[in-house]
Amino acid sequence: MGRRLEPLTLANLGELPAPCRACVFWELDPVAARQAGRTGDTALEKEAWLSQLLLDWGTAGVVLFVDDEPAGYAVYAPAAYLPRIQAFPTAPVSPDAVVLATGRVQPRYLGMGLGKVLVQAVAKDVLKRGFRAVEAFGDSRWDGPDCVWPTDFLRAVGFGVVREHPRNPRLRLDLRSTVTWRSETAAAVERLIGVIRPEHSPPAPVTVRDGLSREPLK
């Protein structure tokens, strides 16, 4: 069974599951997301968001293929590019972390460890950029595919809770102190992809342009 990882770009955005291609849960604040939904502009907003992020920060997502079929994906970015974070009761995110916003493994590929492969790919890239951790918001009442990761899944792949909440705890994967994660990441991800992002992307926090939150996961 052949597996490969590709960076998420405008060219392969259409490979995401149908509900996720035009979802702007993370990309817009709640008010802007509702407005985009009413006008039918969510797909354009998502494309605009991804295009801007690719220009400003570089690769911020990964798509996993199994035998050339899209099997799953993950999206991650600095907190400043994810306006929805402000609506979570366990915000803000730590300044030394990149946010693992959302992702999914297609039903037919569940139980194959692909979710961990996706998180490892994100961890590899974030570590290369000089950040210390990946943080994510969990859903402790998760009952099916949604925009927020199941808390149990995040715990299973190495995240620990840093701020408790009955529904949406904030969890953290400390990359620099987790030696086993670093070795596992190098071994697992290098077999699938050499580098997830171009080396010239700067490993530094970004300055968000005014109005970015209004420009376009799941």
Sequence and secondary structure as in RCSB ss.txt:
>XXXX:A:sequence
MGRRLEPLTLANLGELPAPCRACVFWELDPVAARQAGRTGDTALEKEAWLSQLLLDWGTAGVVLFVDDEPAGYAV
YAPAAYLPRIQAFPTAPVSPDAVVLATGRVQPRYLGMGLGKVLVQAVAKDVLKRGFRAVEAFGDSRWDGPDCVWP
TDFLRAVGFGVVREHPRNPRLRLDLRSTVTWRSETAAAVERLIGVIRPEHSPPAPVTVRDGLSREPLK
>XXXX:A:secstr
  EEEEE  TTTGGGS HHHHT  TTTS HHHHHHHHHHT HHHHHHHHHHHHHHHT   EEEEEETTEEEEEEE
EE GGG GGGGGSTT    TTEEEEEEEEE GGGTTSSHHHHHHHHHHHHHHHTT  EEEEEEETT  SS SSEE
HHHHHHTT EEEE  SS  EEEEESSS HHHHHHHHHHHHTT S SS TTS  S     TTGGG    
